[in-house]
Amino acid sequence: MIIKNVALETVCGITSKLPENSRPEVAFAGKSNVGKSSLINALMNRKSLARTSSQPGKTQTINFYNVNDSIYFVDLPGYGYASVSEHVKAQWGKMVENYLHKSQQLRAVFLLIDIRHKPSENDCVMYDWIKSHGYQPIIIATKLDKINRSQIQKQVKLLRETLKADKDVRMVPFSAATKQGREEIYEIIEEILQSAG
């Protein structure tokens, strides 16, 4: 996948109406500090179009990035960040549910989980939630560069077992630092584009 142009096209807050896009969408979900913005920037070949932050919970909107005028990367608000109020958390949940439920163009949901740790309760809930909306989550195991190569299989197995993910659930270990895993994610996106076309 060659990235020719990208643009942040639509930002939806809690009260915004979702855009009626005519192109396929792939969404990215994950805990607040799992490296979602870093992944999206790596996929878009941009340093900082998706805002990365040392403060988790920065993305409080649904951001639609138009990529090559052929697909949208949809950045969903991070979940599970302790310092936001229950009220805000509930609103984020509604916003994400509304999107998963109503988007006519959503083709796949990538769920990002930190490869170093056992998936949290929030991760498991999100995984089941995405499935309950009729999507088979594609797991991106982030922060791959933070563990030894010898640990990768063990950690992937832990992710799979904790999420109760079948063998056919795709799982891509990824590092924003080294870009390892990026080509595999591009291939998945290409497949989605072909099946949508």
C-alpha positions as CSV (number, residue, x, y, z in Angstrom):
1,M,0.0,0.0,0.0
2,I,1.5,3.3,-1.1
3,I,0.3,6.3,0.8
4,K,-0.1,9.2,-1.6
5,N,-2.1,11.7,0.5
6,V,-3.8,11.8,3.8
7,A,-6.0,14.4,5.5
8,L,-7.9,14.7,8.7
9,E,-11.3,15.2,7.2
10,T,-13.9,15.0,10.0
11,V,-13.7,15.2,13.8
12,C,-16.8,14.0,15.6
13,G,-17.4,15.0,19.2
14,I,-20.1,13.7,21.6
15,T,-22.9,15.7,20.0
16,S,-21.7,15.6,16.4
17,K,-23.5,13.7,13.6
18,L,-21.4,11.0,12.0
19,P,-20.3,11.7,8.4
20,E,-22.0,9.8,5.6
21,N,-18.9,8.6,3.8
22,S,-19.0,6.8,0.5
23,R,-15.7,5.1,1.0
24,P,-14.8,2.1,3.2
25,E,-13.7,2.7,6.7
26,V,-11.4,0.8,9.1
27,A,-11.5,1.7,12.7
28,F,-8.8,1.6,15.4
29,A,-9.7,1.0,19.0
30,G,-7.6,0.5,22.1
31,K,-6.7,1.6,25.6
32,S,-5.6,5.2,26.0
33,N,-1.9,4.6,26.1
34,V,-1.6,1.6,23.8
35,G,0.1,3.5,21.0
36,K,-2.9,4.1,18.7
37,S,-1.8,7.5,17.4
38,S,1.7,6.1,16.8
39,L,0.2,3.2,14.8
40,I,-2.0,5.4,12.7
41,N,0.9,7.8,12.0
42,A,3.1,4.9,11.0
43,L,0.4,3.5,8.7
44,M,-0.1,7.0,7.1
45,N,3.6,7.6,6.9
46,R,3.3,10.8,8.8
47,K,5.2,11.9,11.9
48,S,2.4,13.6,13.8
49,L,-0.9,13.9,11.9
50,A,-2.6,11.7,14.6
51,R,-1.7,13.5,17.8
52,T,0.4,11.4,20.1
53,S,0.5,12.4,23.7
54,S,2.2,11.5,26.9
55,Q,-1.2,12.1,28.5
56,P,-3.4,9.1,27.9
57,G,-7.0,9.9,27.1
58,K,-6.2,12.7,24.7
59,T,-8.4,11.5,21.8
60,Q,-11.9,12.3,23.0
61,T,-13.3,12.5,19.5
62,I,-13.8,10.1,16.6
63,N,-11.3,11.3,13.9
64,F,-11.7,10.4,10.3
65,Y,-8.5,10.4,8.2
66,N,-9.0,10.3,4.4
67,V,-6.2,8.1,3.0
68,N,-5.5,8.2,-0.8
69,D,-9.2,9.3,-1.4
70,S,-9.9,5.5,-1.2
71,I,-10.4,4.6,2.5
72,Y,-10.9,6.2,5.9
73,F,-8.8,5.4,8.9
74,V,-11.1,6.0,11.9
75,D,-9.4,6.8,15.2
76,L,-11.8,5.9,18.1
77,P,-11.4,7.5,21.6
78,G,-9.1,5.5,23.9
79,Y,-10.8,3.6,26.7
80,G,-9.9,2.6,30.2
81,Y,-8.2,5.8,31.3
82,A,-8.8,6.3,35.0
83,S,-8.6,10.0,35.4
84,V,-11.6,10.9,33.3
85,S,-15.0,11.0,35.0
86,E,-17.6,8.2,34.8
87,H,-19.8,10.6,32.9
88,V,-17.2,11.3,30.2
89,K,-16.5,7.5,30.0
90,A,-20.2,6.8,29.5
91,Q,-20.4,9.4,26.7
92,W,-17.3,8.0,25.0
93,G,-18.9,4.5,25.2
94,K,-22.1,5.8,23.6
95,M,-20.2,7.6,20.9
96,V,-18.2,4.5,20.0
97,E,-21.3,2.3,20.1
98,N,-23.2,4.7,18.0
99,Y,-20.4,4.6,15.4
100,L,-20.1,0.8,15.4
101,H,-23.8,0.5,15.1
102,K,-24.5,3.2,12.5
103,S,-21.6,3.4,10.1
104,Q,-22.6,2.1,6.7
105,Q,-19.0,1.9,5.5
106,L,-17.2,0.3,8.4
107,R,-15.4,-2.8,7.1
108,A,-13.1,-3.8,9.9
109,V,-12.1,-2.9,13.5
110,F,-8.5,-3.2,14.6
111,L,-8.1,-3.6,18.3
112,L,-4.8,-2.6,19.8
113,I,-3.4,-4.4,22.8
114,D,0.0,-3.9,24.5
115,I,1.9,-7.1,23.7
116,R,3.9,-6.8,27.0
117,H,0.9,-7.4,29.3
118,K,-2.1,-9.7,29.7
119,P,-5.1,-8.0,28.2
120,S,-7.0,-6.1,30.8
121,E,-10.7,-6.5,31.6
122,N,-11.4,-3.4,29.5
123,D,-9.6,-5.0,26.5
124,C,-11.7,-8.2,26.9
125,V,-14.9,-6.2,27.2
126,M,-14.0,-4.2,24.1
127,Y,-13.1,-7.4,22.2
128,D,-16.5,-8.9,23.0
129,W,-18.3,-5.7,22.4
130,I,-16.8,-5.4,18.8
131,K,-17.8,-9.0,18.2
132,S,-21.4,-8.3,19.4
133,H,-21.6,-5.6,16.8
134,G,-20.9,-8.2,14.1
135,Y,-17.2,-7.5,13.5
136,Q,-14.3,-9.9,13.9
137,P,-11.7,-7.8,15.6
138,I,-8.2,-7.8,14.1
139,I,-5.7,-7.7,17.0
140,I,-2.7,-5.4,16.7
141,A,-0.2,-6.4,19.5
142,T,1.6,-3.1,20.0
143,K,5.0,-2.1,21.5
144,L,6.7,-5.2,20.0
145,D,10.1,-3.5,20.3
146,K,9.8,-3.5,24.1
147,I,10.1,-7.3,24.4
148,N,12.7,-9.8,23.4
149,R,12.1,-11.8,20.2
150,S,12.1,-15.0,22.3
151,Q,9.0,-13.7,24.2
152,I,6.8,-12.9,21.2
153,Q,5.1,-16.3,20.7
154,K,4.5,-16.6,24.5
155,Q,2.9,-13.2,24.6
156,V,0.8,-13.7,21.5
157,K,-0.5,-17.0,23.0
158,L,-1.3,-15.1,26.3
159,L,-3.3,-12.5,24.3
160,R,-5.2,-15.2,22.4
161,E,-6.0,-17.2,25.5
162,T,-7.1,-14.2,27.6
163,L,-9.4,-12.8,24.8
164,K,-10.7,-16.3,24.0
165,A,-9.8,-15.6,20.4
166,D,-10.2,-18.4,17.9
167,K,-7.3,-19.5,15.7
168,D,-8.8,-17.6,12.8
169,V,-8.6,-14.3,14.6
170,R,-5.8,-12.3,13.0
171,M,-3.1,-11.1,15.3
172,V,-0.3,-8.8,14.1
173,P,2.7,-8.0,16.4
174,F,3.6,-4.3,15.6
175,S,6.2,-1.8,16.6
176,A,5.8,1.9,15.9
177,A,9.5,2.3,16.5
178,T,10.8,-0.2,13.9
179,K,7.6,-0.4,11.7
180,Q,7.7,-4.2,12.1
181,G,4.2,-5.5,11.3
182,R,3.2,-2.5,9.1
183,E,3.4,-4.4,5.8
184,E,1.1,-7.1,7.2
185,I,-1.4,-4.5,8.3
186,Y,-1.2,-2.9,4.8
187,E,-2.0,-6.3,3.3
188,I,-5.1,-6.7,5.5
189,I,-6.2,-3.2,4.5
190,E,-5.6,-4.0,0.8
191,E,-7.8,-7.1,1.2
192,I,-10.5,-5.0,2.8
193,L,-10.4,-2.5,-0.1
194,Q,-10.5,-5.3,-2.7
195,S,-13.5,-6.9,-1.1
196,A,-15.2,-3.6,-0.7
197,G,-14.5,-2.6,-4.3
